[in-house]
Amino acid sequence: MALSASSSALLRRLLCSSTPASSSVLRATFCSSSSGSGASPTPPPPSSIFGDDTEVANVPPLTTPKLFVSGLSRLTTDEKFQGAFAPFGRLLEAKVVTDKVSGRSKGFGFLRYATIEEAEKARQEMNATFLDGWVIFVDPAKPRQPKPAPQQDTHSSHAGFTTNKTVGWCG
């Protein structure tokens, strides 16, 4: 969505003034462009939303070659996903989790590399970067937790029917 000149000027004035530190990434990206006459700012896309890799590098080492990737676009396919992560090593599995009804991405996926070193390299290079226009985050995959057994309904009768306890008169 393109910004008009007046919208762009207003956004620049708001962001470049004293704002909280939480918007420093947006402010640095938007305010670093020149304030030309009516031209919309087009800063080069950063490789990371953090600017440099200092914050991304402060993560514990991996213990498994399986990665969890969140923040995927709804339009990301298994092929695009595999293509983005293939340069970092031998991928054994690349799966985008999809909705059963629509077939579109649910916004996350899983990767499995041949070695932990390849997975670590992919995590460091791809964490907080853009894929299909969305910022993705790469984290170690956690083992699936077993689902708790369904609770028995204490208010049901022995025949499998539930009792309807209506309060008041209906008639």
C-alpha positions as CSV (number, residue, x, y, z in Angstrom):
1,M,0.0,0.0,0.0
2,A,1.6,3.3,-1.1
3,L,1.5,6.3,1.2
4,S,0.4,9.8,-0.1
5,A,2.9,12.6,0.3
6,S,0.9,14.1,3.3
7,S,0.6,10.7,5.0
8,S,4.3,10.1,4.5
9,A,5.2,13.5,5.9
10,L,3.0,12.9,8.9
11,L,4.4,9.4,9.6
12,R,7.9,10.7,9.3
13,R,7.2,13.6,11.7
14,L,5.6,11.1,14.3
15,L,8.3,8.5,14.0
16,C,11.3,10.8,13.9
17,S,10.2,12.8,17.0
18,S,10.9,11.4,20.4
19,T,9.2,8.0,20.6
20,P,9.6,5.0,22.8
21,A,12.5,2.7,22.1
22,S,10.2,-0.1,21.1
23,S,9.6,1.5,17.7
24,S,13.3,2.1,17.1
25,V,13.5,-0.4,14.3
26,L,10.6,1.1,12.4
27,R,11.9,4.6,13.1
28,A,15.4,3.8,11.9
29,T,14.1,2.2,8.7
30,F,11.6,4.9,7.9
31,C,13.5,8.0,9.1
32,S,16.8,7.0,7.5
33,S,15.4,7.7,4.0
34,S,15.8,11.2,2.7
35,S,12.9,13.6,3.1
36,G,12.6,14.3,-0.6
37,S,9.9,16.4,-2.2
38,G,6.9,14.2,-2.3
39,A,8.7,11.0,-3.1
40,S,7.7,8.0,-1.0
41,P,10.6,6.6,1.0
42,T,12.0,3.3,-0.4
43,P,14.7,2.1,2.0
44,P,16.5,-1.1,1.0
45,P,14.9,-4.1,2.7
46,P,16.9,-5.1,5.7
47,S,18.2,-8.6,6.0
48,S,17.0,-8.7,9.6
49,I,14.4,-6.7,11.4
50,F,17.0,-6.0,14.1
51,G,19.3,-4.3,11.7
52,D,22.4,-6.2,12.8
53,D,22.8,-9.7,14.1
54,T,23.8,-8.9,17.7
55,E,20.4,-9.7,19.2
56,V,19.9,-12.7,17.0
57,A,23.3,-14.2,18.0
58,N,22.4,-14.3,21.7
59,V,20.5,-17.6,21.6
60,P,21.5,-20.9,23.2
61,P,23.0,-23.6,20.9
62,L,20.7,-26.2,19.3
63,T,20.4,-29.7,20.7
64,T,18.4,-31.1,17.8
65,P,18.5,-30.6,14.0
66,K,14.7,-29.9,13.9
67,L,13.6,-26.3,13.6
68,F,10.3,-24.5,14.1
69,V,9.6,-21.6,11.8
70,S,6.8,-19.1,12.7
71,G,5.5,-16.0,11.0
72,L,5.0,-17.6,7.6
73,S,2.7,-16.0,5.1
74,R,-0.6,-17.8,4.3
75,L,0.7,-18.1,0.7
76,T,3.9,-19.9,1.6
77,T,4.1,-23.3,0.1
78,D,6.3,-26.3,0.9
79,E,8.4,-25.6,-2.3
80,K,9.0,-21.9,-1.4
81,F,9.8,-23.0,2.2
82,Q,12.3,-25.6,1.1
83,G,13.9,-23.3,-1.5
84,A,14.5,-20.6,1.2
85,F,16.2,-23.0,3.6
86,A,18.0,-25.3,1.1
87,P,21.2,-23.2,0.8
88,F,22.2,-23.9,4.5
89,G,22.6,-27.6,4.3
90,R,21.0,-30.9,3.4
91,L,17.3,-30.7,4.2
92,L,15.7,-34.0,5.2
93,E,12.2,-32.5,5.7
94,A,10.6,-29.1,5.1
95,K,6.9,-29.0,5.9
96,V,4.5,-26.0,6.1
97,V,1.6,-26.9,8.3
98,T,-1.7,-26.3,6.4
99,D,-5.3,-25.9,7.2
100,K,-7.3,-29.1,6.3
101,V,-10.2,-27.2,4.8
102,S,-8.6,-24.3,2.9
103,G,-5.2,-26.0,2.2
104,R,-3.4,-22.7,3.0
105,S,-0.6,-22.3,5.4
106,K,-1.4,-21.9,9.1
107,G,1.6,-19.6,9.5
108,F,4.3,-22.0,10.8
109,G,6.3,-25.0,9.6
110,F,9.0,-27.4,10.6
111,L,12.5,-28.2,9.1
112,R,14.8,-31.0,9.7
113,Y,18.5,-30.9,8.7
114,A,21.0,-33.7,8.5
115,T,23.2,-32.2,11.2
116,I,22.9,-29.8,14.1
117,E,25.5,-27.5,12.6
118,E,23.5,-27.1,9.4
119,A,20.4,-26.3,11.4
120,E,22.3,-23.8,13.5
121,K,23.6,-22.0,10.4
122,A,20.0,-21.8,9.0
123,R,18.7,-20.5,12.3
124,Q,21.3,-17.8,12.5
125,E,21.0,-16.7,8.9
126,M,17.2,-16.9,8.5
127,N,15.9,-15.8,12.0
128,A,14.1,-12.4,11.8
129,T,14.3,-12.2,8.0
130,F,11.7,-11.7,5.4
131,L,10.1,-14.6,3.5
132,D,7.2,-13.9,1.1
133,G,6.9,-10.4,2.6
134,W,6.5,-11.6,6.2
135,V,9.1,-11.6,9.1
136,I,9.9,-15.2,10.1
137,F,11.4,-16.5,13.3
138,V,13.4,-19.7,13.5
139,D,13.5,-21.5,16.8
140,P,14.4,-25.0,18.0
141,A,11.5,-27.4,17.7
142,K,10.1,-28.7,20.9
143,P,8.9,-32.3,21.3
144,R,5.1,-32.7,21.0
145,Q,3.4,-32.8,24.4
146,P,0.9,-35.7,24.8
147,K,-2.7,-34.5,24.9
148,P,-4.5,-35.2,28.2
149,A,-7.1,-37.9,28.2
150,P,-10.7,-36.5,27.8
151,Q,-12.4,-36.0,31.1
152,Q,-15.4,-38.2,31.9
153,D,-18.6,-36.2,32.1
154,T,-19.9,-36.8,35.7
155,H,-23.4,-35.5,34.8
156,S,-24.2,-38.0,32.2
157,S,-26.5,-41.0,32.7
158,H,-25.4,-44.6,32.1
159,A,-27.2,-44.8,28.8
160,G,-25.0,-42.1,27.2
161,F,-27.6,-39.4,27.4
162,T,-26.9,-36.1,29.2
163,T,-29.5,-34.6,31.4
164,N,-30.7,-31.1,30.6
165,K,-31.1,-29.2,33.9
166,T,-33.2,-26.2,32.8
167,V,-33.8,-23.7,35.6
168,G,-37.2,-22.0,35.5
169,W,-40.4,-22.6,33.6
170,C,-40.3,-22.9,29.8
171,G,-43.7,-23.0,28.2
